[in-house]
């Protein structure tokens, strides 16, 4: 993808980007020595304090679509574009406030592990498949995003860019697992915050003459947070808020906190940060509409705006921030997908006798294989389309309700959970195929079918339900 401008990065910008990648590689190498147990590799030893936890948790959902996509929404719709990222932050915050207390004592590593404890092996396995495919698909979208970004910056081919960018992410994730991911995420969170809030946002506002000029030069509907309509807002909440609440990448991050207080406080801070971040990104997009009013492909808003407004040095820093946002999400979802497969399918079903050291090797090998699969799929697709929407739709429509009912309604039975996940996943997929991949309705169909199946089967199932309190003990 070419930016369509004569500007290019200076030597200093290129050096900044190069140093950024080198730091990530060094962290991966150090991670081999640090991640000596499976618990450190998968959940960073469950020992993160508030700053580390908040930084790592924030970085995981601020991906390419969150950054580049929100600037695009600001360019097209103004302040109503905040709902995309903010709904993700709400999902993370609501998990901490509503579900965390009920599941922490299980000492989990995966979301499907909870399905197994609450219900049965069948529910656990189908939950593993759904959650792992969701995480893999998000990883694919991030590999494509980093490929598109590096291609635009350095004028490399998209394939070369995906191989380099994706390869770096997978290198440090495979070697150090969650320890490396956490270290890189905190570093990347700092880069993102500095690049967006201290560089890109103030310079963008300065170029248009301040927020007052922004207000007078754009239509009034650009400052209405509901301008996109309630249907679209409901779509964001049902897709991303519910999806985040049952995403393995989010759960795995929550399990890294050293206690419930850190986890809950960090979750609230993430929700607040997501709102502030989304406001910053839409304002950048709105400034771009004034400075560059006729961008043919609005997906390039952020990149073109950066080239248009930033001097050498700062340009490299901001592009490093965007790369950080993409890579942090890619590493988190890659580890989430491989953890689900390694723990809930391979170890629990085929290698129960494995020692912790053997399981650690199995986890690294699984992460390597999943990473290769993600890159192959990325090279095959080479465009984002609405894959991320589909991933979240299937996840939210099929797993959210069984988790909630299993935790809060003691009459929920194993058979009800299995049928609910299976049937609702098929309903969501069928609805997407019939009504279109961007339709909101299939998620609602899946949730509705989920509730009906769980209640009906549980009431008529004579096999009995699982007592959550007894299972914890």
Long-range contacts (C-beta under 8 A, 24 or more apart in sequence): 1-148, 1-151, 1-152, 1-158, 1-300, 2-152, 2-155, 3-152, 3-300, 3-303, 3-304, 3-307, 4-296, 4-300, 4-304, 5-304, 5-307, 5-308, 7-307, 7-308, 8-155, 9-153, 9-154, 9-312, 9-315, 9-316, 9-319, 10-312, 10-313, 10-315, 10-316, 12-312, 12-313, 12-316, 13-312, 13-313, 13-315, 13-316, 13-319, 14-154, 14-316, 15-316, 16-313, 16-316, 16-317, 16-320, 17-153, 17-316, 17-319, 17-320, 17-323, 20-191, 20-320, 20-323, 20-324, 21-168, 23-187, 24-168, 24-169, 24-172, 24-184, 24-187, 24-327, 25-168, 25-171, 25-172, 27-172, 27-176, 27-180, 27-183, 27-184, 27-187, 28-171, 28-172, 28-173, 28-174, 28-175, 28-176, 28-180, 28-184, 29-175, 30-176, 30-180, 30-183, 31-172, 31-175, 31-176, 31-177, 31-179, 31-180, 31-183, 32-175, 32-176, 34-176, 34-179, 34-180, 35-175, 35-176, 35-177, 35-178, 35-179, 35-180, 35-360, 36-360, 37-356, 37-360, 38-356, 38-359, 38-360, 38-363, 39-109, 40-177, 40-178, 40-179, 41-176, 41-177, 41-178, 41-179, 41-360, 41-363, 41-364, 42-109, 42-177, 42-178, 42-252, 42-335, 42-339, 42-343, 42-363, 43-109, 43-178, 43-252, 43-255, 43-256, 44-178, 44-179, 44-181, 44-182, 44-256, 45-179, 45-256, 46-255, 46-256, 46-257, 46-258, 47-256, 47-258, 48-182, 48-256, 48-257, 48-258, 48-262, 49-258, 49-262, 50-262, 50-265, 50-266, 51-186, 52-182, 52-186, 53-253, 53-256, 53-257, 53-262, 53-263, 53-266, 54-266, 54-269, 54-270, 54-273, 55-185, 55-186, 55-189, 55-190, 56-181, 56-182, 56-185, 56-186, 56-189, 56-253, 56-256, 57-92, 57-250, 57-253, 57-254, 57-266, 57-267, 57-270, 58-189, 58-269, 58-270, 58-273, 58-274, 59-185, 59-186, 59-188, 59-189, 59-192, 59-324, 59-325, 59-328, 59-329, 59-332, 60-185, 60-249, 60-250, 60-253, 60-328, 60-329, 60-332, 60-333, 61-85, 61-88, 61-89, 61-92, 61-244, 61-250, 61-270, 61-274, 61-329, 62-189, 62-192, 62-277, 62-325, 62-328, 62-329, 63-138, 63-141, 63-142, 63-145, 63-325, 63-326, 63-328, 63-329, 63-330, 64-141, 64-142, 64-145, 64-146, 64-148, 64-149, 64-322, 64-325, 64-326, 64-329, 65-141, 65-145, 65-384, 65-388, 66-277, 66-281, 66-325, 66-329, 67-192, 67-196, 67-281, 67-302, 67-321, 67-322, 67-325, 67-326, 68-145, 68-149, 68-299, 68-301, 68-302, 68-303, 68-322, 69-299, 70-277, 70-278, 70-281, 70-282, 70-285, 71-281, 71-282, 71-284, 71-285, 71-288, 71-301, 71-302, 71-305, 72-285, 72-298, 72-299, 72-301, 72-302, 73-282, 73-285, 74-281, 74-282, 74-283, 74-284, 74-285, 74-286, 74-288, 74-289, 74-301, 75-285, 75-286, 75-288, 75-289, 75-295, 75-298, 75-301, 76-285, 76-298, 77-222, 77-227, 77-228, 78-218, 78-219, 78-221, 78-222, 78-223, 78-224, 78-227, 78-282, 78-286, 79-222, 79-223, 79-224, 79-225, 79-227, 79-279, 79-282, 79-286, 80-224, 80-225, 80-226, 80-227, 80-228, 81-228, 81-278, 81-281, 81-282, 81-285, 82-225, 82-275, 82-278, 82-279, 82-282, 83-225, 83-228, 83-232, 83-233, 83-236, 83-237, 83-278, 84-236, 84-240, 84-278, 85-274, 85-277, 85-278, 85-281, 86-274, 86-275, 86-278, 87-236, 87-237, 87-239, 87-240, 87-241, 87-244, 88-240, 88-241, 88-244, 88-274, 89-270, 89-271, 89-272, 89-273, 89-274, 89-275, 89-278, 90-237, 90-241, 90-244, 90-271, 90-274, 91-240, 91-241, 91-242, 91-243, 91-244, 91-245, 91-247, 91-250, 92-244, 92-245, 92-250, 92-267, 92-270, 92-271, 92-274, 93-267, 93-268, 93-270, 93-271, 94-241, 94-245, 94-271, 95-244, 95-245, 95-250, 95-251, 95-254, 95-267, 96-254, 96-263, 96-264, 96-266, 96-267, 96-268, 97-264, 97-267, 97-268, 98-245, 99-245, 99-403, 99-404, 99-407, 100-254, 100-260, 100-263, 100-264, 100-267, 101-260, 102-407, 102-408, 102-468, 103-407, 104-260, 104-263, 105-472, 106-471, 106-472, 108-251, 108-255, 109-252, 109-255, 109-339, 109-343, 110-248, 110-251, 110-252, 110-339, 110-340, 110-343, 110-344, 111-246, 111-247, 111-248, 111-251, 111-340, 111-399, 111-403, 112-248, 112-340, 112-344, 113-343, 113-344, 114-403, 114-406, 115-399, 115-402, 115-403, 115-406, 115-417, 115-421, 116-344, 116-348, 117-466, 117-471, 118-406, 118-407, 118-412, 118-414, 118-417, 118-466, 118-468, 118-471, 119-402, 119-406, 119-412, 119-413, 119-414, 119-417, 119-418, 119-466, 120-414, 120-417, 120-418, 122-414, 122-418, 123-402, 123-414, 123-417, 123-418, 123-421, 124-344, 124-348, 125-344, 125-345, 125-349, 126-418, 126-421, 126-422, 126-425, 127-399, 127-402, 127-421, 128-340, 128-341, 128-344, 128-345, 130-394, 130-395, 130-398, 130-399, 130-421, 130-425, 131-246, 131-247, 131-248, 131-336, 131-340, 131-395, 131-399, 132-248, 132-336, 132-337, 132-340, 132-341, 133-337, 133-391, 133-394, 134-243, 134-247, 134-248, 134-391, 134-392, 134-394, 134-395, 135-247, 135-248, 135-249, 135-333, 135-334, 135-336, 135-337, 135-340, 136-333, 136-337, 136-370, 136-373, 136-374, 136-377, 137-387, 137-388, 137-390, 137-391, 138-249, 138-329, 138-333, 138-388, 138-391, 139-330, 139-333, 139-334, 139-337, 139-370, 139-374, 140-374, 140-377, 140-378, 140-381, 140-387, 141-384, 141-387, 141-388, 141-391, 142-169, 142-326, 142-327, 142-329, 142-330, 142-333, 143-169, 143-330, 143-374, 143-375, 143-378, 144-378, 144-381, 144-382, 144-383, 144-384, 145-326, 145-384, 146-323, 146-326, 146-327, 146-330, 147-378, 147-382, 149-303, 149-319, 149-322, 149-323, 149-326, 150-323, 152-300, 152-303, 153-303, 153-319, 158-382, 159-379, 159-382, 162-375, 162-378, 162-379, 163-375, 163-379, 165-323, 165-326, 165-327, 166-330, 166-371, 166-374, 166-375, 166-378, 167-375, 168-327, 169-327, 169-330, 169-331, 169-334, 170-334, 170-367, 170-368, 170-371, 170-374, 170-375, 172-331, 173-331, 173-334, 173-335, 173-367, 173-371, 174-364, 174-367, 174-368, 174-371, 175-364, 177-335, 177-363, 177-364, 177-367, 178-252, 178-256, 178-335, 180-331, 181-328, 181-331, 181-332, 181-335, 182-256, 184-327, 184-328, 184-331, 185-328, 185-331, 185-332, 187-324, 188-324, 188-325, 188-327, 188-328, 189-324, 189-328, 191-317, 191-320, 191-321, 191-324, 192-321, 192-324, 192-325, 194-317, 194-321, 195-317, 195-318, 195-320, 195-321, 195-322, 195-324, 196-277, 196-280, 196-281, 196-284, 196-318, 196-321, 197-280, 199-310, 199-314, 199-317, 199-318, 199-321, 200-284, 200-305, 200-306, 200-310, 200-318, 200-321, 201-280, 201-283, 201-284, 203-309, 203-310, 203-314, 204-283, 204-284, 204-287, 204-288, 204-291, 204-305, 204-309, 205-283, 205-287, 207-287, 207-291, 207-309, 208-287, 208-290, 208-291, 211-283, 213-290, 214-283, 214-286, 214-287, 214-290, 217-290, 218-286, 218-289, 218-290, 222-286, 231-440, 234-440, 235-440, 235-443, 238-396, 238-440, 238-443, 238-444, 238-447, 239-389, 239-392, 239-393, 239-396, 239-440, 239-443, 240-392, 242-396, 242-400, 242-443, 242-447, 243-391, 243-392, 243-393, 243-395, 243-396, 243-400, 245-400, 246-395, 246-396, 246-399, 246-400, 246-403, 247-336, 247-395, 248-336, 248-337, 248-339, 248-340, 249-332, 249-333, 249-335, 249-336, 252-332, 252-335, 252-336, 252-339, 253-332, 334-367, 334-370, 334-371, 334-374, 335-367, 337-370, 337-374, 338-363, 338-366, 338-367, 338-369, 338-370, 338-371, 339-363, 341-366, 341-370, 342-366, 342-367, 385-437, 386-437, 386-438, 389-437, 389-438, 390-432, 390-437, 393-428, 393-432, 393-442, 393-443, 393-446, 394-425, 394-428, 394-429, 394-446, 396-443, 396-446, 396-447, 397-424, 397-425, 397-427, 397-428, 397-442, 397-443, 397-445, 397-446, 397-447, 397-450, 398-424, 398-425, 398-428, 398-446, 398-450, 400-447, 400-450, 401-447, 401-450, 401-451, 401-454, 402-450, 402-454, 405-454, 406-466, 406-468, 407-468, 409-458, 410-465, 410-466, 410-467, 410-468, 411-458, 411-459, 411-465, 412-454, 412-458, 412-465, 412-466, 413-457, 413-458, 413-461, 413-463, 413-464, 413-465, 413-466, 414-463, 414-465, 414-466, 415-457, 415-461, 415-463, 416-453, 416-454, 416-455, 416-456, 416-457, 416-458, 416-461, 417-454, 419-453, 419-457, 420-449, 420-450, 420-453, 420-454, 420-457, 421-450, 423-449, 423-450, 423-453, 424-449, 424-450, 424-453
